[in-house]
Amino acid sequence: MPGNLVYYALILIVIAVVAALLGFGGVASTAMSGAHLFVWLAVVIVVVGVVFALIRRV
């Protein structure tokens, strides 16, 4: 699941860059906010997964 979130974050970053180059600041800002959210969600899921894996190991 984190891989999908990172993929969608990269797609949103590309959309944001293209929108910024074309002068659509609002669209670029919204896309970057979504990408930021997806990246942090992926980080949280990975950290929780690592913690649970360490707990199961003990």
C-alpha positions as CSV (number, residue, x, y, z in Angstrom):
1,M,0.0,0.0,0.0
2,P,2.7,2.6,0.7
3,G,4.0,2.0,-2.8
4,N,0.7,3.0,-4.3
5,L,0.7,6.2,-2.1
6,V,4.2,7.1,-3.3
7,Y,3.2,6.5,-6.9
8,Y,0.2,8.8,-6.6
9,A,2.3,11.4,-4.8
10,L,4.7,11.4,-7.7
11,I,1.8,11.8,-10.2
12,L,0.5,14.7,-8.2
13,I,4.0,16.3,-8.1
14,V,4.2,16.0,-11.9
15,I,0.7,17.6,-12.2
16,A,1.8,20.4,-9.9
17,V,5.0,21.1,-11.8
18,V,3.1,21.2,-15.1
19,A,0.4,23.4,-13.7
20,A,2.9,25.8,-12.2
21,L,4.7,26.1,-15.5
22,L,1.4,26.9,-17.2
23,G,0.5,29.5,-14.6
24,F,-2.2,27.6,-12.7
25,G,-1.0,28.4,-9.2
26,G,-4.2,27.2,-7.4
27,V,-4.1,23.8,-9.1
28,A,-0.3,23.5,-8.5
29,S,-0.8,24.3,-4.8
30,T,-3.7,21.8,-4.4
31,A,-1.7,19.0,-6.2
32,M,1.3,19.7,-4.0
33,S,-0.8,19.5,-0.9
34,G,-2.2,16.2,-2.0
35,A,1.3,14.9,-2.7
36,H,2.5,16.1,0.7
37,L,-0.4,14.2,2.3
38,F,0.3,11.0,0.4
39,V,4.0,11.0,1.2
40,W,3.3,11.5,5.0
41,L,0.6,8.8,4.9
42,A,3.1,6.4,3.3
43,V,5.8,7.3,5.9
44,V,3.3,6.7,8.8
45,I,2.2,3.4,7.4
46,V,5.8,2.2,6.9
47,V,6.8,3.3,10.5
48,V,3.7,1.5,12.0
49,G,4.5,-1.6,10.0
50,V,8.1,-1.6,11.2
51,V,7.0,-1.1,14.8
52,F,4.5,-4.0,14.6
53,A,7.1,-6.2,12.9
54,L,9.5,-5.5,15.7
55,I,6.9,-6.2,18.3
56,R,5.9,-9.5,16.7
57,R,9.6,-10.5,16.6
58,V,10.1,-10.2,20.3
